[in-house]
Amino acid sequence: MRATVIRLVMALYPAPVRDRYGAELTDLLAHSTRPWRDAVDVGRCALADRAATWTWARSRPQLLRLAWLAAAPLGFGLAALVVAVGVVGIVTAWVEDGGYETAGAAPYAGRDASAIVRDGIAGNLSPAVSPAAFSVSILLSMLAVCGMIAALTLLVAPRHHLVAPVLTLPASLTVGILAIANLPIVGDVLGQTRSATVLSALCWCAAMLTLGVVITVLIRQGHTRIAVAVLVIGGLATLELTSALYASAARPAAADGVSAFSVWPLSIGGFADPSRISTDTLGSLPAMLTMCTTFALTRVAAIAVHQRKARFLKSQKPTTRSQHA
């Protein structure tokens, strides 16, 4: 416990101070007879040194990155919408060109895919249209966007430094989700019950913060495989928990009926009964949280791996110099 507190306190110092005096301060705290009081004093000094080195020129890039992170959920949603229009268009063209007589082809014959997607999101699909066909298109679109997000994140993460990514990533994304939820029309698409959306987003932020800390610690200790398992299982559990929490909070406003968004993720773990939840009320929040979860956990893991490699290379430099000497 004391070692963890010491590491947290030392992390508060600016890097130059930590590199120069870190060993002495760590030894002082490790052998202190008043560990908690001394840790508080050292932490206060660390924050004072951090504030003394603050300048607008150094903080501006970080603030711009945080602003981009806050806008990321909106970008994810637009990307998923564009891909969904393409997928629905391909499915519609395949049905019409193949001459298949399906229940959903006639009401939308001659209409473009954007009209079908718009009606599906608004819950105004024709009764003759099978919700499963639309839901599969949305699910495939979301998975495609998640794959692109993961691939781009692995490429971008080592190049753009973030201060305390475990904290700033979920916090910035949550701000972006809450901002979308309060927009006039887009907020209703995300989720019709604003209070449930806020509760679910805050729960998601806390879960991402916890998972980020666990994944970072595991990767720094060399347990990469365990970290990947925690990332996958924890991410899926978080999505199920937040969706079930939203459904429970919005249950008074939920009517019976099933639409496209009841497929994922309410039907995974049995925490909620999709047949009793109006997915018009649920909206596209599960899809949004899925994309944000993919981005947040992938970037936290990529940054942790990059930092571990950098520390390993840094520790090898004195050995190399001594061999040349």
Secondary structure, DSSP 8 states (H G I E B T S, - for coil): -HHHHHHHHHHTS-HHHHHHHHHHHHHHHHT-SSHHHHHHHHHHHHHHHHHHT--HHHHHHHHHHHHHHHHHHHHHHHHHHHHHHHHHHHHHHHHHHHT---TTTGGGTT--HHHHHHHHHHT---TTS-HHHHHHHHHHHHHHHHHHHHHHHHHHTTTS--SSHHHHHHHHHHHHHHHHHTSTTHHHHH-S-HHHHHHHHHHHHHHHHHHHHHHHHHHHTT-HHHHHHHHHHHHHHHHHHHHHHHHHHTGGG--S---GGGSTTHHHHSSS-GGGS-HHHHTTHHHHHHHHHHHHHHHHHHHHHHHHHHHHHHHHHHHHHHHH-
